[in-house]
Amino acid sequence: MRVRVLLAVIAVSAWPALAGPGWADDARSDRARAWDALRAKLPEARYLRHSVAVEAIMREMAVARIDDADQWGLAGLLHDIDIGETASDLSRHGVVGAQILRDLGFNAAVVHAVNAHDARAGVARTSRLDHAVYCADQVYWLVAATGLSFPSDKLNTALPATVWEQVQAVHSKRPVLGQVSHECAEIGLSMPRAIAAVKSASRKLSQTAAGK
């Protein structure tokens, strides 16, 4: 029950807090449509929690006056919309999701970022948004592999450089570290800075869930 309540609070309340002042009605409408579509396709709480987490991380990674934070958040929220259909064949993961979003009329840049976010689909990443979704998604899992939950007090107070050292010590994750580092570098982030974005997103969602 606690997980359900926390998810509901974060999903319904967090976006305006994360977006900050000045967020537009059309952006709010797109986010509401995205959340409705996601819930229809992914009823399991674990998938929804991950999607909301990557949305928050994407917003932290977006650079003011360069990136559209609302668009980045949408891409993060929707990146796994097809996982219920493609988990048994991950070569289709992202491709099916892109078609779902295309049919729903979402922005072409968001559609392509979802299409390209999983390397197993073989779709080239060509934009900052494309690289960012891959980076945010993978760094989330790298941090989780160290035993840190998202959001959590431990993550909120962790030192990014220390977490990066812990990530490098996780044997099962070593094969992907080079690719993840490269993709994050494509948007100007070192691994400690990418982990700092995860930490910042965790802190904001924790504050929202606590009603602060």
C-alpha positions, 0 to 999 in steps of 0.5 A, a space after each residue: 500500500 505504501 508503494 502505491 501511495 508514494 507512486 500516486 503522490 509522485 506521479 500526480 504531484 511531482 511534475 509541476 514541482 519538477 517543472 518549476 514556475 512558468 510551465 505551460 498548459 499545453 505541456 501539462 496537457 501533454 504530460 497528462 496524456 502521457 501518464 494516461 497512456 503509460 498507465 493503460 499500457 503498463 499497469 505494474 507499479 514497478 514499471 511506472 516507478 521507473 518511468 517517473 524516475 527517468 522522467 525526473 532524471 531527464 529534466 535534471 539533465 536538460 540544459 536551460 536555453 538549449 534543451 526543452 525540459 518538458 520534451 525531455 521529461 516526456 521522452 523519459 516518462 514514455 521510454 518504456 511504454 511498450 515493455 509489457 509487449 516487448 519484454 520477450 523480444 527486446 529487439 522490438 523494444 522502443 520500436 513498438 513504443 515509438 509506433 504507439 506514441 506516433 499513433 497518439 500524436 506525440 512529438 516526432 523528437 520524443 517518438 525517435 528518442 523512444 525508438 532509439 533508446 535501446 541498442 538492441 533495436 538497432 536504431 541510431 541515436 542522432 540528437 541530444 534528446 536521443 543520447 539523453 534518454 539512453 544515458 538517463 535510463 542506463 545511469 538509473 540502473 547503474 545506480 540501482 546496481 549499487 544497492 541505492 533505491 530511487 528515491 531514497 535518503 541514502 541516494 539523496 545524501 550520497 556523493 556522486 563520485 563515491 557512487 561512481 566508484 561503487 558502480 565501477 566495482 559492480 562486476 556485472 555492469 562493467 561491460 556497459 560502462 564504456 557505452 554509457 559513459 560515451 552516451 552521457 558525454 554526448 550531452 556533456 556529462 561525465 559519469 559523476 555529473 550524470 549520477 549527480 542528476 540522478 541524485 538531484 531528481 531523487 531529492 526533488 521527488 523525495 521532497 514532493 512525496 513528503 509534501 515539502 
